[in-house]
Amino acid sequence: MKVAGGILLAVVLLSAAAEWYIASASEGRIFERSADIPVRAPALVLGCSPTFQGGPNGYFYNRMDTAAELWRAGKATAFIVSGDNSSHAYNEPEWMKQALMERGVPEDRIVCDFAGLRTLDSVVRMKEVFGVSTMIVVSQEFHNERALAIARHEGMVAWAVSAPDVPNRRSRVKSWFRERAARVWMMMDLWLWGRKPKFLGEPVALPEDSGRK
């Protein structure tokens, strides 16, 4: 019982520390409107599948709509679509690229990051592979908060624009609980294990800023 109690206490304390760190790192840096982002920078679009349980995934389409708005607002110099491509049949970056092109983002402004297996991988690879020190993150707010915390730990300057959440209450509740676990895991990755992305590789040059306003 004492061991179980000690483990529970450690998890509670780690969860509280994660919430505090994430709130501190993201305060004042997340916006609902693309036009309000105070910088013009490369945008990291965090991936997920366009389908869920046989139907369309609202998280995916809301992120793509929001990223396209960021382009129309003249805030994104390029898009790095980062996600899982662990098999030939599952390719989040390519799905995101196609969706952004359908929404009017030029193909030459989109770069696929096929090794964004986790949020930590996507954020750290922005710095280590794509040479980005200032960026805009695109995802739902709960996800943006965690991405900004990772960016802060890596010494990056990051802002975020939040895509709308999904209307399905059950999905939102599941996401809330999953996010709590992800935040605890993030703290262990960053502060206990010093975990790095599974893949890094050679530097990749991003498209030059076209100066589009």
C-alpha positions as CSV (number, residue, x, y, z in Angstrom):
1,M,0.0,0.0,0.0
2,K,2.8,2.4,0.8
3,V,4.4,1.8,-2.5
4,A,1.2,2.3,-4.4
5,G,0.5,5.5,-2.4
6,G,4.0,6.8,-3.2
7,I,3.5,6.1,-6.9
8,L,0.1,7.9,-6.8
9,L,1.6,10.9,-5.0
10,A,4.5,11.1,-7.5
11,V,2.0,11.0,-10.4
12,V,-0.1,13.7,-8.8
13,L,2.9,16.0,-8.2
14,L,4.2,15.4,-11.7
15,S,0.8,16.2,-13.2
16,A,0.6,19.4,-11.2
17,A,4.1,20.4,-12.3
18,A,3.2,19.7,-15.9
19,E,0.1,21.8,-15.8
20,W,2.0,24.7,-14.2
21,Y,4.9,24.5,-16.7
22,I,2.6,24.3,-19.7
23,A,0.4,27.2,-18.5
24,S,3.5,29.3,-18.0
25,A,5.0,28.5,-21.3
26,S,1.8,29.1,-23.3
27,E,0.4,32.1,-21.5
28,G,-0.3,34.9,-24.0
29,R,1.0,32.9,-27.0
30,I,-2.1,31.2,-28.3
31,F,-4.6,32.9,-30.5
32,E,-7.9,32.0,-32.0
33,R,-7.5,34.3,-35.1
34,S,-4.6,33.9,-37.5
35,A,-4.5,37.6,-38.1
36,D,-3.7,38.2,-34.4
37,I,-0.4,36.3,-34.5
38,P,2.3,38.9,-33.9
39,V,5.0,37.3,-36.1
40,R,5.5,36.0,-39.7
41,A,7.3,32.7,-39.5
42,P,7.3,29.0,-40.6
43,A,4.2,27.1,-39.4
44,L,4.3,23.7,-37.8
45,V,1.1,21.8,-38.5
46,L,0.7,18.9,-36.1
47,G,-0.7,15.7,-37.7
48,C,-3.5,13.3,-37.2
49,S,-5.6,11.1,-39.5
50,P,-8.4,12.6,-41.7
51,T,-10.6,9.6,-40.6
52,F,-11.6,8.3,-37.2
53,Q,-13.7,5.2,-36.6
54,G,-14.8,5.1,-40.2
55,G,-15.8,8.7,-40.5
56,P,-14.2,12.1,-41.0
57,N,-11.9,13.3,-38.2
58,G,-13.0,16.8,-37.2
59,Y,-9.6,17.5,-35.5
60,F,-7.9,17.0,-38.9
61,Y,-10.2,19.2,-41.0
62,N,-10.3,22.0,-38.4
63,R,-6.5,22.1,-38.3
64,M,-6.3,22.2,-42.1
65,D,-8.9,25.0,-42.3
66,T,-7.0,27.0,-39.6
67,A,-3.6,26.5,-41.3
68,A,-5.1,27.8,-44.6
69,E,-6.4,30.8,-42.8
70,L,-2.9,31.4,-41.5
71,W,-1.7,31.4,-45.1
72,R,-4.4,33.8,-46.2
73,A,-3.5,36.2,-43.3
74,G,0.1,36.3,-44.6
75,K,1.5,35.0,-41.4
76,A,3.1,31.8,-42.5
77,T,6.3,31.8,-44.7
78,A,6.1,28.0,-45.1
79,F,4.3,25.0,-43.7
80,I,6.0,22.0,-42.2
81,V,3.3,19.3,-42.0
82,S,4.6,16.9,-39.4
83,G,3.2,13.5,-38.6
84,D,3.4,9.7,-38.6
85,N,4.3,7.8,-41.8
86,S,5.0,4.5,-40.1
87,S,3.7,2.4,-43.0
88,H,2.9,2.8,-46.7
89,A,-0.8,2.9,-45.9
90,Y,-0.6,5.5,-43.2
91,N,0.8,8.9,-44.2
92,E,-0.3,11.9,-42.2
93,P,2.1,14.4,-43.8
94,E,0.9,13.6,-47.3
95,W,-2.7,13.8,-46.3
96,M,-2.1,17.2,-44.7
97,K,-0.2,18.4,-47.8
98,Q,-3.0,17.5,-50.1
99,A,-5.6,19.1,-47.8
100,L,-3.7,22.4,-47.7
101,M,-3.2,22.4,-51.4
102,E,-7.0,21.9,-51.8
103,R,-7.4,25.0,-49.6
104,G,-5.2,27.2,-51.7
105,V,-1.7,26.8,-50.1
106,P,0.9,26.6,-52.9
107,E,2.7,23.2,-53.1
108,D,6.1,24.9,-53.0
109,R,5.3,26.3,-49.6
110,I,4.6,22.9,-48.0
111,V,7.4,20.6,-46.6
112,C,6.5,17.1,-45.3
113,D,8.1,15.9,-42.1
114,F,7.6,12.2,-42.2
115,A,9.3,11.6,-38.8
116,G,6.9,13.5,-36.6
117,L,6.0,10.4,-34.6
118,R,5.2,12.3,-31.5
119,T,4.7,16.0,-30.6
120,L,8.1,16.1,-29.1
121,D,9.7,14.8,-32.3
122,S,7.8,17.3,-34.4
123,V,8.9,20.3,-32.3
124,V,12.5,19.3,-31.8
125,R,12.9,18.4,-35.5
126,M,11.8,22.0,-36.4
127,K,14.9,23.2,-34.6
128,E,17.4,20.4,-35.3
129,V,16.4,19.5,-38.8
130,F,14.7,22.5,-40.3
131,G,16.8,25.1,-38.6
132,V,13.8,27.0,-37.1
133,S,14.1,29.1,-34.0
134,T,10.8,31.0,-34.3
135,M,7.6,29.3,-35.4
136,I,3.8,29.2,-35.3
137,V,2.1,26.0,-34.2
138,V,-1.3,24.9,-35.6
139,S,-3.4,22.4,-33.7
140,Q,-6.2,22.4,-31.1
141,E,-5.6,24.5,-28.0
142,F,-4.9,21.6,-25.7
143,H,-2.3,20.3,-28.1
144,N,-0.8,23.7,-28.8
145,E,-0.2,24.3,-25.1
146,R,1.9,21.2,-24.9
147,A,3.8,22.0,-28.1
148,L,4.7,25.5,-26.8
149,A,6.0,24.0,-23.6
150,I,8.3,21.7,-25.5
151,A,9.4,24.6,-27.7
152,R,10.2,26.7,-24.6
153,H,12.3,23.9,-23.2
154,E,14.2,23.8,-26.5
155,G,14.9,27.5,-26.4
156,M,12.6,28.3,-29.3
157,V,10.3,31.3,-29.7
158,A,6.8,29.9,-30.5
159,W,3.3,31.1,-31.0
160,A,0.2,29.2,-31.8
161,V,-3.2,29.5,-33.5
162,S,-5.8,27.2,-32.3
163,A,-8.1,25.2,-34.5
164,P,-11.7,24.7,-33.2
165,D,-12.4,21.7,-31.1
166,V,-14.8,19.0,-32.2
167,P,-18.5,19.2,-31.2
168,N,-18.6,15.6,-30.1
169,R,-18.6,15.6,-26.3
170,R,-17.4,12.0,-26.0
171,S,-14.4,12.8,-28.2
172,R,-13.6,15.9,-26.2
173,V,-13.7,14.0,-22.9
174,K,-11.4,11.2,-24.3
175,S,-9.0,13.8,-25.6
176,W,-9.0,15.6,-22.2
177,F,-7.9,12.4,-20.3
178,R,-5.4,11.4,-23.0
179,E,-3.9,14.9,-22.9
180,R,-3.4,14.7,-19.1
181,A,-1.4,11.5,-19.6
182,A,0.6,13.0,-22.4
183,R,1.5,16.0,-20.3
184,V,2.9,13.8,-17.5
185,W,4.8,11.8,-20.1
186,M,6.2,15.1,-21.6
187,M,7.6,16.1,-18.2
188,M,9.4,12.8,-17.9
189,D,10.7,13.0,-21.4
190,L,12.0,16.5,-20.9
191,W,13.2,16.6,-17.4
192,L,13.9,12.9,-16.4
193,W,15.0,11.1,-19.5
194,G,16.1,13.9,-21.8
195,R,14.4,12.0,-24.6
196,K,15.2,13.0,-28.2
197,P,13.4,12.4,-31.5
198,K,13.6,8.8,-32.8
199,F,14.9,10.2,-36.1
200,L,16.9,13.3,-36.9
201,G,19.0,13.2,-40.1
202,E,20.5,15.8,-42.3
203,P,19.4,19.4,-42.3
204,V,16.5,20.4,-44.6
205,A,16.3,23.8,-46.1
206,L,12.8,25.5,-46.0
207,P,11.5,27.6,-48.9
208,E,12.7,31.2,-48.7
209,D,10.3,33.8,-47.5
210,S,8.4,35.0,-50.5
211,G,7.6,38.3,-48.7
212,R,3.9,37.7,-49.3
213,K,1.7,39.9,-47.2
